[in-house]
Amino acid sequence: MKKIVIDSFPISNPYMGFGEFCKQLGERLGARASELRSHYGIELYFIVPPQAKGCFGKEVHYICVPDSLRWLHAFYPIRADLFHQPYQNSRTKRLCFAKKQLLTIHDINFIYEKKGKRLQRAINRFQRKIDQSDYINYISRFAQKDVKKHFHIHQPERVIHNGVTDLSALIHTATLPSTLPDNFFFHISSLKRKKNVHLLVEMMQYLPEQNLVIAGDWSGDYAITLQQRIKENHLHNIYILPNVTEAEKAALYAKCRALFFPSLCEGFGLPPIEAMKLGKPVFLSTLTSLPEIGGEAAFYWDELSPKPMAETVKKQMKFFDASPSYPDKLKQNAACFDWKDCVEQYIKYYLEIVNP
């Protein structure tokens, strides 16, 4: 039997992109585990937090070590044929007894967020991580281009786009707060500085008759600054929500007029595709991976400045409201990002690696 070990530790944080990615990949691989064993002689092992043991079904194996002892994973006595790091920030840098190592790269946002010595240390660490890997894959063509611009890649590589879950079945399973307005625009993210949410706050001064709901983690320094700016500018058309469940997120997508996502750094961009799967228009920046995943169906802010952004929203929403077939165009674009296809490509890549 060939043994494949997959680091899925981030599933303990479902509000982060890495957690969602590991969850979706693990669940679908777990559902295929019996087939992979009988047809291809593959046994799957997942590194997960102890409390998550069993999360991917009974047909797979689990490697569980508490977070404080995660450094022990590297020395786990399993002679794996492949160790897959599905996210570049994995604290399990390697498995000592693994024959091959595959690294999935989502983004290199630290290139744009760090400076000086901190940036150089991060660059050196990431190059070492790349050098330790035998195979590389990226979640977008932009991520591939960005990495190759800054780092030396000598391994076989490919792009496998993320899948995106259709949340339509969850729409009616959640109750939204009664304090929300009947009509609103929507933004959801980790509320970090790279998400550019302050521009949305400032933009709403120029859309006084419209409302904006912002959902995310409001505990960070940047999020606290956003709250202060909302209060200081007396913006009564902005409503804040904490991290929401999948069902609540689905209900918010379904009810909103459009999704706003002016991010500066994205390796993929999950919320825009989630919204598009429900036929909702999305407004994106023209930066990083967003034009790749939004395609021709998305609306774009050519200028990231509050007043021009507001004018773009007015113009494009008028166009959208007058185009009854446009939701179908949005759904058609979103259909390109399917988890079933994504996992099928990973299985194909696994088999090519372990059966050269």
N, C-alpha and C positions, 0 to 999 in steps of 0.2 A: 504493500500500500504506500502511495505517495502522501506525505503529510504537509499540509499548508496551514500556517499559523497567521492569523489576522489580528492586529491590534485594534480592538474596538472599545477601549477604555472611555472615550468621551461620551458614550451613550448616557452617562450619568448626568450630562448637562444638555437636555433636549432643546434649549433655547439658543444654542450656538450651532453654526453651520456644520462644524465637524461632528457634533453629536448627532445631528439629523442624518448626515451622510453615512456614518457608521451604523446607525440604526437601520436605515433602509437597505444598505448593502448586506448587513448581517441577517436581517429577516428573510431576504430573498435568497441568499445563499443557503440559509438554514432550510428553507423550503425545498431546495434542490439537493440537499445533502445525500439523501438516499440514492438518487439518480447518479450523482457524482461518484459515489462509492461503488455502485454496481456496474456502471458503464465505463468508468475511467479509472477506478482504483484510487480515488482521492478521499482522504480523511481530512475534515476541517476542524481546526482548533481556534477558539476565539479567546483573546485576552480581554477580560471584562472585570469590573469591580465585583467584589464578593457578593454584594446584594443583588447583582444582575445575573447571577448564575441561572441558566435555564432560559434566558430571554430569547434565544434564537432556536428553541426547540430541543427535542431529545435526540435528534440524529447527529448532533455535533458535540464536540468536546470543549471543555472550558478550562482556562488557566486563570485562576483567581488569586490575586495577591493584594492586600490592602494598599492604599495609595502611598502610605509612608514607607512601604517596602518595595515600591515598583522597580527600584534598581535591580532587584533580584530576577526580574524577568529575563534579563540578558543572559543569565546563567541557567535558565530552566533546562533540565536535562532531556530535551526532546530533539532528536535528529531530524529536523524539518527539511523538506526539500525546497520549501519557499517560505520566507517570512515577508508578509505584506504590511507595510506601514501606509494606511489609507489617508494619512494626513501628515503634513511636513513637520508638525510640532510634537510628534510622538516623543515621549520621554523614554520609551524603550528604543534606544538607538540601534540596537542589533540583537540578534540571537546568536550566541557563540557557536551553536551547533547547526545553524541553518546553512544549507548549501548555496542558496541564492536569496537575494533581497530585492524586493520591488518597492519603490517609493512613489506615492501619489502626491503631486504638488498642486495645491489649490491656488496659492498666490505667494508673492514675496513682498507683501505690503510693508514689511519692516524697512525695505530700501527707501521708502518715501516717508517713513515715520520717525526713524532714528537719525541721529547726527553724530559727527565726530568719532571718538573712540568707541562709543556704544555701537555705532553703525558698523565700524570695521570689525569689531568682535563678532557681531551677528553675521556679517558676510563670511568671515573665516569659518564660523561654526556651520553655516549652511553649505559651504563648499565641501567641508569634511563629510557632512551627511550625504551629499551627492556622491562623493568619491567612495563611500562605503556601500553604495547601492549598485546592483548589477543591471537593473532595469528601471526606467522612469516612465511614468505617465502623468498627463496633465488633465485638468478638468475643463480646459478651454484652450482654443488656439492662441488667445491673447496671453494666457499664463505661460504657454510654451515659448512664445516670442519674447516675453518679458524676462523669463529665466535665462534664455540663451543670450540675451543682450548683456546680462550681468555676470553669468557664471559659465564655467567650462563644462560642457556636457559631452561625454565620450561613450555613453551607454546607448543601447537600443531604446527608442522612445516612441510614444504614440499619444494621441489625444483621445480621451473617452469622456464625452460630455456627461454631466450628472443627469440623473432622472429627476423629475419633479412630480410630487404626489398630487393627484386630482382630489381636492378637498370637498367636492360638491356633495358627497354623501354625508358630510358632517354639518352642513349648513344649519339644519333645523334641530341639531342636538344641543345647542348652546343658547343661553339667554344673555343678551347684552345688557349692560347697565342702563337703567331707565333715564339716566342723566344725559345720554348721548343725543345729539340732534337727529332729526329724521334724514337730513341730507348732509353728507360730509365727504371730504377727501381723506385719504388714509396714508399713513407711513408706519412701517414696522421695521425695526432693526435692533442692533445691540446698543444703539445710541452712543457710539464712539465718534470722536472728532472726524474721522475719515468718512463718516456717513453724511456729513455736510448738512445736518438737520437745522442748524442755525439759519441757513438760507431760507428754509421753508417757514420758519418762525417769522423772519423779516418779510418774506413774500406775502404773508397773510395780512399785513398792513394794507396791501394794495388789492386785497380781495375781501373787503369788509362784510360783504353779504354772503360769503361762503364760510364753511367750517372745515377744520382740519383735526382729525384724531391721530395722535401719535402714541404708539405702543412700544414698550421696550423696558429695559432696565434703567430706572431713573436714579440709581444710587451712585453712579460715577461722577467724577468732577465735571466732565463736559455736560452731562445730563442735568446736573444741579445748576450749571451756568445757564442752560436753556430755560429752566424753570424761572430763574431770576429775570431773564430777558423777557419772558412772557408777562411776568408780573409788572416789571418796570414800564413796559410799553402798553399796559392795559389791554392786552389782546384777549378779549372775551370770546373769540371765535376759535380758540385752540383748546382741545380737550386731551388730557393725558391719561393713559392707561398703563398699568404695570405689565410685566410679561404675561402673555395670554396663552391659553391652551390651544391645541390644534383646532378644536371645535369652535372656540371663540374667534380664532384667526379666520377660519372659514366663513363664519357669520359676518365678520367685519369686511372681508373681501366682497361678499355677496351684496352687502348693503351699501358700500361706498360708491361714490361716483367715479373715482379713479385712484390709482396708487401713485404716490410721488416717491422718487428714489434718485436723488441727485448725488450719489456717492462718488467719492474721489478714487477709491481703491476697491476693486472687486475682482476676485478670480473667476467668479461665475455670476452670482446674483440670483438667489432663490426667490425672494418675494415677487419680483416682476413676473416670473413665469407662473408662479402660483396664482397670481391675480389674472393673468392672461388666460389660464385654463378655465376660468370662470367668465371669460368674455369681458373683463374689465380693462379699460384703457390704462396705460402706464406712461408716466412721464419720467424720462431718464436723462442723466448726463451723457455726454458723448465720450466719456472717458473709459479707459481700461476695457473690461470684457463686456460692458453693457450693450454696445451696439451689436456685438456678436450674438448675444442671446435675445435681445429685443427685436432684431431684424427690422424689416420695413414696416412691421405692424405697430411698433412702439412710436410714441411721440418723444421728441428730444428737445432739451434746452441747449441751444447753441451758445448762449451766454449765461453763465452762472452768476447772475446778479438779480436781486429780489424783484425789482420793477419789471425788467424784461421777462423774467420767469413768469410773473403774473400775467403779462400780456400774452405769452405763449399759451398758458392754460386757458385763458378766455377764448382765444382764437381756435385752438384745437378741440376744446370741448364743444364749441358751437358746431364745428365740422363733424365731430363724433355723434352728437345728438341728431344731426341731420342725415346720418348714414346708418340705416337700420341693419345693414349686412356687416357692419364693421366688427361686431363681436365675433362673428364666425371667422374673420380674418385673424383675430387675436388668438382664438382657440386653435386654429390651424398651425400657427407659428409655435404655440406652446406644445402641441402634440409631438413635435420633434424631440422633446426632452422626456423620455419615457424610462422609468426605472427597469422595466423588463428588458429593454434593449441594452441599457447601461450594464446591468448585471451579466447579461449574455456576453457582452464584450469583455468583461473582466474574467469570466470563466474561460473564454477563448484564449485570453492572454496568459492566464495561469497554466493552461494545458500546453501552450507553446513553450513556456519557460521550463516546466517540469518534465516535458517530453521533447527535448530538442531534436 
